[in-house]
Amino acid sequence: MGQYVGIDLHRRSTTIHWMTEDGETLGVQKILSQPFELAQAIADAGPEPEVVLESTYGWYWAADVLQECGAHVHLAHALGNNWGNRRVKNDKHDAADLALLLRIGRLSEGWIAPPEIRELRELVRYRHSLSSHRTSAKAQIHGVMAKNGILPVVAELWGPIGQAQLDGLELPEAYALRLRSLRELLAHIEREITKVDAQLHHRLKPDPGYQALVRLPGVGKVLGAVFVAEIGNISRFESAKKLCSWAGLTPKHRESDEVVHHGSITKQGSRLVRWAAIEAVGNYRAKGNEKLRADYRRIAERRGKYKARVAVARKLVTLVFYALRDGQVRCLDTASAT
C-alpha cells in the first residue's frame, strides 16, 4: 500500500508523520532539518510516496530532496487549508493534519516552481528589495534637509542640479555625516540594481513571452521580469480570469442561500504581481493604450481613481495572460495596425 507523509518543516527541526491509505498511523519522527536526514527518513516510506509539506520559510531545498528521492511532492497552501480550532497545536498534530488532508483529497495546493523559475524570482524579489532601500535612502536625505530648513531647488533632487545642491550644503557634523553616508549608500544601491537588471535581461531576452510583455503599455523590462518570474508556467492557468483570481485582483465572493456579497479584491497570491499591474497603469491618465486609458477615465469618474487603477490593472493582467501564452497580444497588434 502507498503511504501518505506529512512534513512539518522548520528551520532547525522537522517532524514527519507516516500514514497508510486507510488512515492508520505508521509512525512519527522528529529529525534535524538537513538534506541527508530528510532523504534517509523519506526512504522509510517506500517507493513513490505521496508527500506534503507547507510553503514555509526555506522550503525549496526540502522539495528538491524529496523529488530526487522519488516522492510525489505536494505543497500545502498556507491560506487555503482550514486547520480548525484545535485545543492543542504542535508539530506532531500539524504533520498529521497535512497527511490527512492529502489522503482525503482536501488539500489546497500551491505550485512547486522549478529551480530556474525560483532563480528568476530570487533576482526579481532582490531587485524589488533594493528598490525599497533606494526609496528609503532618498526619503532620509529629504528628511535631513527638512530638519535643517532646506528646500530642494528642483523637484527631482537626483539629477545634476539637485546633486550640485547636495554637494554645496553646509550642515552640522552629525547631519553632514548622515547625508554623506546616505549618498554613498544610494550610489552603491544604484550599482547593484544595474547589475541585477543586466542579469535579468540576459536571462529573459530569448523568452517570447517576455518580449511580448515589454511591449504592453506601461510594462517595460522591470515589470515584465516581475510578471514572468512570479507567474511562471502560464499553462497552469486555464484562463485569464483564473490568473486574475490567483493574483488577488478579483472581488471577494460570499454566498449563502439567496444572499450574495461581493467585497473588495482578495489581495491573495503574489504581492509583486499586483504591485506590478497597478504600477503599470499608474500613468494611464497621460499615456498608454487608448482603450485602457478610456477605461480608466470612465471608471475613475464613476468609482474613484483607486478603484479605476485596480480595475484597469485587472484588464492589464488579462493581456499579460495572452502575452505569456501566445507570445503576442493580438488585440494590441490589430489596434496599432489600424
N, C-alpha and C positions, 0 to 999 in steps of 0.2 A: 504494500500500500504506500502511496505517496505521502509525504509529510508536509505539513504547513509549519513554517518557522516565523515567529515574531521576534524582531530585534529592537530593543530599546537602546539606542546608541547615544553615548555621551562622550565627552572629551577624554576622560580618563578610564572609564569602565563601561562595559556593555553587558546587558542582560539578554539572554536568549531563551525563548520558550519553544519547545518542540511539541507538536500536536498531530494526531493521526487524522485521516479523513472523517472518522466518526466522532471527532472531538475529544478523544482521550489524550490526556497529558502524558507525554513520554519523558519529559524531564525539563528542568530549568537550570541554567548555568550562568554564572557571572564571570566574565573574563576581562582582561586588560584590552583597551581599545587599540590594538595593534594588528597589522595585516596578517602576520603569521598566526596569531592567536585566533583570529576570526576564521581564517581558512581551515585551521585544524578543527575548530568547533563545528563548522558547517559540514565538514566531511562526515560527521556522525548522522546527518540527515539522509544519507543515501544519495543515489543519482538523481539529478534534476529536481530538487525540492522547490516548492513554492515559498519564497522568502519575502517578507515585507519589513521595511524599515521606514522611519519617519524622515521627512525632509528637514532634518535638524542641522545644527551647526557642524559643518565639515563632513557631510555625508558622501562626498564624491568618492573618496578612497574606498569606503566600505562597499559601495555599489559596484565599483570596478573589481574588487577582490571577489565578491560573490558571483559576479558574472563569469569571471575567469575560472571559478570552481564549478561551473555548470549549472548554477541555480537560476531559476526564473525569478527575477528580482522585480518587486513592486514597490513603488514609492508612495507612502501614505500622504495624502494632502492634509496639511495641518488644520485648515479651517473647514474642510469638507466632512470630517468624521465627528460624529457626536459621541463623546466619551461618557455621557450620562453624569449623574451626580453620585459618584461613589463615596462611601464613607471613608474608605482607605485608598489613597493613591500612592503607589510606589512603583519602582521599576519592574517588579515581577508582574504586577497587575497590568501595567502598560504593555509589556511584551505579550502577555496572554491575550489581551484585548485585540492587539494588532493581528495575531494569528487567527483569532476567532472571526474577526471581520473579513479577513481574506477567505477563510474557509466557507463562510456562508454567503459570500458574494456581495457583501455590503460595504466593501472598502472603497472609499473615494480616493482615486489615484492621481498622482502627478506624473509629469513626463520626465523620464530619465534622459537628459540631453547627452549626446555622445561627447567624447573628450574634446573634439575640435570646436564644437559649439560652446562648451564650457570655457575654453581658452578665449574665444571671442568675447564671451560675456565678462570674463575677467578683465580684459582690456577696456571694454566699454564702461564697466562699472568703476574701474580705476580712474578712467578719464573723467567720469561724472564726479567722482570724489575730489579729484584735482581741481575741477572747475568750481566746486563748492568752496574749497580752500582759497582759490583765487578771489572769489567774490567776498569771502570773509576778510582777506587781507586788504582789498580795496576799501571795504567799509570801515576798517580800522584806521586806514590812512585818512579818510574823510573825518573820522572821529577825532584824531589827533589835531587836525586843522581846526575843527569846530571848537575844541577845548581852548584853543588859543585865539579864537575870534577871527580866523582867517577864512575868507570865502574863495572858492576856486574861481579863477579868471575865465575859465571856459567850462561848458557843461561836461565835455569829455576830458577828464583830467589826465588820461593816459596817452594822449597824443603829444607831439613836440612842445606845444605851448604849455600844456599842463605840467609836463616833466620839467620844463625850464622854471616854472614857478616853484615846484618842489625843490629843485636844486638851490634856489635862492632864498629859501626860508631860513630865518634865524630864530631858533626855538630854544627854550631852556634845555639843559643837558638831558634830562630824562626823556622829554618828548622827542628831542633830536635823535637820541639813541633808538627809540622805538620806531620812528619814521624811517631811519636808515635800515634797520633790521627788516621792517616790513617791505621796503622796496627791494632789498636783496632777496627776500623770500619770494616776492611776487615774480621777480625775474627768473628765479630757479623754477618756480611752478610753470611759468610760460614755456621754458625749455623742455620740461618733462611732458607737457601737453603736446608740444610739437613732435616729440619722439613717439608718443602713443598714437597720434594721428597718422604719422607716417607708417607705422606698423599696421594699423587698422586698414588703411587704404591699400597697402601692399597685399594684405590677405584677401581683401574683398574685391579688388579690381576685376578679377576674372568672373565674378559672380553675376549672372544676368539679372537676377532679382535685385541686387544692389544697384546695378547700372540703371534699372528702371526706377528704382526708388529715388535716386538723386535727381531725377527729372521731375518728380512730383512737386507741386507748388509748395514752397516753404520748407522742404525737407533738407536737401543738401547732403554732404558727406557725413557729417557728425550724426545727425538724426537718422540717416539711412543706416548707418552702422548699428545704431541702437535697435532699430526695427529688425534687422537681420539677426543680430545676436540674441535678442530677447525672445523673439518669436520662434526662431529655429526652423524646424521642418514644417513648412506650411501645409503639407499633406495631412497632418494630424487634425486639421480643422476642415469640417465638411463644407462650410460656407463662410461668407464674410460676416454673417450675423454671429456665428459661433466665435469667430475671432474677436469681434467687438465685445461679446459677453465675457470671454476669457480676459480681455484687457480691463474689465471693470467699468466700461463706458456705457452699459445698458442700465435702465432703471430697475430698482428692486421690485419684485412681484410677490405680493402676499394675497393668497386666495383661500377662502373657506366658504363652502356652500355657495351662496349667490353674492357674497361680498368680495370685491377685488380691490386691492390697494396697490397703487404704483407710487414708489417713492423716488428718492434721489438715486444717482448712479451707485452701483455696488462698491466701487473702488477696490475690487479684488483683482487678483492677477498681478502682472508686472507693473510696478510703480513707474519704472523708466519708460515703458511703452505709453502709459497715459501722459506722463510728462512730455515725451517727445511729440505726441499727437497734438496736445494743447499748445506746446511751444511753436509748432509748425504753423498753426492757424493764428498766432498772436498778431501778425501784421497783415491779416487779410483785409483790413479796412483800407489799406493803401495799395496793396499789390497782391498778386496771386491769381489763381484760376477764377475767371469771371463768374462761373456758376457757383463756386464755393463762396466768393465774395458776396454775391447776391443772396445766398442762403444766410450768410452771417448777418447782413443788414436786415433782412426780413425777420429773422428770429430775435435779433437784438432789439428791434423796435417793439416787439410784442412781449418778449420774456426777459429782456435784460442782456447785458454784454456777457456775463459769466456763463449763463445757460447757452447763449449763442456759441461761445467758444467750445463748450463741451459737445454740443450737437454737431457742429461742423467738424470737430475732432473725430467724432464717430464716423462721419462721412469720409474723412481722410483715411481712417483705418480700413474702411471698405476698399478704397483704392489701393492701400498697401497690400491687402489680401490678393488682389488681382495682379499687382506688380510682382509679388513673390511667386505666385502660382504660374503666371503666364510669361513672365519676363517683359511684360509691357502692360500699359493701361490703355486699352483701345479707345475708350471714350475721350481721353485727352488727345490722343493722336488724331482722332476724327475732327475734334474741335479745332485743333491747330491747322489741319489741312483746309478746313473751310474758312 
